[in-house]
Structure formats: structure tokens, C-alpha cells
Amino acid sequence: MPIVQHFCSARLIAALLACAAGLVAFAKTPVLAFSPHPAQVYREIRAVTDNAGPRLDRAALKTERGSDHVVQARQLNDLGLLYQKQGRYADAESLYQRSLAVLQKALGPNDPAVAASLGNLAALYQEEGRYTEAEDLSRRSVEILERALGPNHLAVAIELHNLALVYEREHRDSEAEPVYQRALGILEQRLPSTYFGVASILNNLARLYYRQERYTDAEPLYRRSLTILEKTLGPAHPAVAESLRNLADLYRAEGRSAEADAFSRRSDAIRESAHAPEGR
């Protein structure tokens, strides 16, 4: 299988994603995965539903317990996000750990804001390839969120998605599949079917099926993901180009050359348009 690039948000992480930006490679599989970072996902979900998931700024605004400390933790977290984006992983890790320690002391170990902080640190470890540590923190985050918010809360779906990504990167597909499916079920139950974040999980689950050569299972998920992206981002968005490329690779693997070529041409046209000089 060819190595294919996939889109990730700068942080599914300022408006599930203001939109996809940046390219990340993922081991010889056609992909369109988005950054697993929960912080922006919480902000994006807030724009869709009043029942938003936990996030550090929301905790600072809504809780009276240790509010000064929570504000301090949020500031440490935000600086950690900046350092992570800059590739300063050691600096980001130190800030995330300090933020987590402040929150645990101020709010206790089972507060949703602590779960969000654990998710931030897990995302950093995942980005660094430290999957065992990322898995442990993601599991702890899921457990806290399930106890505090219930098993079907949007925030639980987000962290389940992150956990599934860890499993997939460790090639533990049999464990990743049911976690993806559970996360998808929660989002489909709680959000509009055309919501951007649904496309992300659809694509990731389809990618897993593709790698297992379960092409019949992968195709409808890739197509649903493509439809959502076209509706939410427009037909000429780079993320749409990647989704088209995923389908082209799938069809080529099935020997459906004519369909594969058609989707490849559409993908290439979007890419060429995106890189064309302005005013051309």
C-alpha cells in the first residue's frame, strides 16, 4: 500500500476543528485522520451543543472550587499547547504535567477538567510515539469522564476516539475497532449526522477496515465521510482531496481502475487549485 498523507487540525483542537490543516504521515495506509487532541474538540462541540464537554477554560468559568488555581492550570495548559505546536515537546510536557498537578490538587483526581488535562498529555505522548504512556492516560481520562458525565457524553466519545487512535498506531486493530464504533455511536446519537467530527471517526474506522482488506466495510464509511466533508468544508477543500484519494486507493486495491482514476483526477485537481498562485 502506498504511504499516504492525512490531514490533522492544527490543534481537533479553534473552531471538532475549525478546519483541517497540516499534513501528517501514517504508516502505509490511506488516511484522513484528525489531531487527537481533545482541547479543541471541546471548544468545537460547544458551538454545536449547550452540553459541552469539559475543558479547562469552562472549568475556570463555572467552578468556584480553587478557581484561581484552575485559571493558573489553564494558562499552563495553553502555553503547553503552543509549545507542542512548535515541536517543543519537552517544554510542553513539563507544562502539561504542572497543569495536571494543579488541577488534581484544586479539584480532586476525578474532576472532568482533570480528565481533559490527562487527554492533553496523552495526545502529546501519542504525537511523540510514546503509546504505552498515551494509552494509560487516555484510559484514565475515559474512566473519569464516564463516572462524572455518564457513558454517552460527547466528551467520552472524544477520548474514546483518542484511545482508538493509540490502539491503531500500535497495530492493535481488534481493540481499536470497537472503541471507534462506540465513539461513532455516541457522536451520531448526540450530534447532527453531517457534523465534521463524525467524518473524522468514519474515516478512521474505514482506514482500519482498508488495512484489513475489508473493502466492502470500508467503502460506505469513506463515502459518508466524503459527503460530510463536501457539505461542511466545500467541494474544493484540501481535506476533500484527501478523502477522494482514500477512495481512489480503495478502488485501486479492488481492481476498480476506472473509478480509482476518476477519484484520483478529482483529488489532483483540488490539490493543483490549492497550490496555484493567486490571480492565476
N, C-alpha and C positions, 0 to 999 in steps of 0.2 A: 504494500500500500504506500502511496506517496506521502511524504511529510507535508501536511497542510497547516496553514496558519489559522488561528481563530481570533475573533475579536474579544476583547475584555474591556470593561469600562475602566476609566481611569481610577475610580475608587468604588460596584453594584451594591456604587458607593458614592452628583449634586442634583440631581433631579431624576421600582427596581432599576435605575440607570437613566440619566439624562439622555445619553445615547452611547453606543459603543465607541470606544476609541482606543487605539493602540493594537499591536499585534503580538501574540504570544504563541510559540510553537508548542505542540502537544503530540508526543510520541507516535508518529507514523499513522495518524488517524485523522480523517476529515472532521473538523470540529468547528463549533461556533459557541464556545463556552464563554461565560462572562465571569469577571472577577468574583471570587467567592466572598469577598469582604462584606460583612453584614452591615457596617455602619451606614453606607449609602442606601442599602436596601430599606433600612428602617425609615430613612427620610423619604424615599420614594413612595413607600407604602402609605405614609402619612398623607400624601397628596391624593390617594385613592380612597382611603377609608379613615373614619374618625378613630377606629380601633387600632391605632398604630402599634407596632412592636416597640419593645424597649430600646432606648438609645440614650446616650449619655446626656445630651442636651435636654431631652424630655425629662429625664430623671431629675436634672438640676432644677427644672422649672416646676415640677409637680410635687416633689417631696420636700418636707420640712426637716426631715432627719438628715443631719450632717450636711446641710445644703452648701455651706462654704467648702467643705471637703469635696463634695460632688462637683462643684464648679472647678476646683483645682484638678480633679481627676479628668474632667472633660478637656481642660486645657492641655494637660499632659497627653491625653489621647489624640487630640487634634494635631499636636506637634509630631507625635509618633506617626500619624497618617502622612504628614508632609515628608518626614524622613524616609518612610517606606517608599513613597512615590519617587523619591530621589535616589533610591537604591542604597540608602544609609541604614542597612538592616540592623547592625549592632546598636546604633543610636535609637532606632525605632523600638527595638526590643526592650531596651532599658526603660524607655518612657512608658511603653505599654505595661510593663511589669510594675512600675511605680503607680500608674493609674489604677491598675487592678488592686494593688495593696491598699491604696487609699479607699477605694470603694468597698472592699471587703471589711475594712475596719469601721467605716462610717455606716454602712448599710447591712452588714452581715454577709455571710457567704452564699446566701440563697436568693439574693435580690436579682430581678431581671437586668438591672444595669450591670451587675457583676457578670451575668451571662453574656451581655453584649461585649464587655471588655475581654472576656475569655475568647469570644469569637474573633475579635480583632487580633489578638495574639496568635490564635490558631491560624488565621489567614496569613499572617507573616511567616509562620513556620512552614506553611504549605508552599508559599512562594519560594522559600529557601530550600525546599525539598526535605524538610525535617518532618516527615509524615507521621512517624510514631508520636511525636510530641503534639502535632496538629490534631491527630485523631483523639488523643486523650482530652485535650481542651475542648474540642468540638462536642465530644460525648458529654462532658461535664456541663457545657452550655445548654445542650438539648435537655438534659435532666432537670436543670434549674428552671428552664422556661416551661417545661411540661408541668412541673409542680406549681409554678407561680401563675401560669396563664392558661393551662389546660392543653390537652394533646393536639388540639386542632387550631391553635392560634397561628396567625401568619408568621410570627417570629420563630415559631417552632419549625415551620416549613423552610424558612431561610436557613436555619442552622442545620437542618437535615440535608438540605442541598449541599451545604459546605462539607458535611461529613461524607456524603456520597462522592463528592469530588476527591476527597482524600483516598477513599477506598479505590476509586478508579485509577488514580495515579499510582497506587500500589498494586495495580492489576488484580484487585480483589473484586472482580465483576459480580460474582454471585452475591456478595454482600452489598455492593453499590446499587444493584437493580431494585430491590425492594425499598431501599431508602429513597432513591429517586422517585419511585412510584408513589410512596407515601407523601413526599413533599409536593409532588404534582397534584395529588388528590386534594390536599389542603388548599393549595392556591386556586384550583379550579372550583372548589366549593365556595371560597371566600371572595374571589376577585372576578372581574369580567373575563370571559374566555379569550378576549383579544388583548389582554394585558401583557405588556412587554416581558415581564418576568416569567410568564408562563412559557414564552418562546424559548427562553434560556434552558429551562428544565426539559422541555420537549426535545430540544436539540441534543442535550447531553445524554438523555436516555437513548435517543436514536443513534448517537455516536457509539454508545456501548453495544447496541444491537449490531451495528455495522461491523464493529471489530470482531464480533462473534459470528459474522456472516449470516445473521438473521435478517436478511434484507427485506423480507415481507413485513417484519415487525418494524423495521427502521423507516421504511418509506413513508407511511402515513404520518409519523411523528415529524419527520423532516418537512413534509408538505405543510402540516399545520403550523410549524414554526415559521416557515417561509411566509405563509399567509398573514400571520400576526405581524411579522417584521415589515412586510409591504404596507400593511394598513397603518401601523404606528409610526414608522420611520420614513415611509415613502419608497417607491419602487427603485429609486436610484441611490439608495444609501449603501455605503460600503458593507454594512452588516448583511444586507440583502445579497450582495455579491458573494459573500462567503457562504450564505445559505444555499444559493444556487450552485456554488461549487461543490458543496456537500452532496447535493442531489446528483450532480453530474458524476461524481466519483462513485456513488452508489449504483447508478445506472450502468456505468462502465464496468463495474465489478460483476454485474448481472449479465453483461454482454448486450446491453441495450444501447448500442453505439449511437444511433441516430438521436435518441433522447439525450444521451450524455453530451453529445456535441452541441445540441441546441442550448442546453443549460450552460455549458461552458462559454458559448458565444455571448449569452446574456450577461454572465458574470464578468467576462473580459471587457465588455462594452462599458459596464458600470465602473470598473477599475480605471479604464482608459479615460473616461469622462472625469473621474475624480482627480486624476493626475494631470489633466490638460491645463495649460496655462490660462489664467483668467483673460477673458476678452478674445479668446481664440474662436 
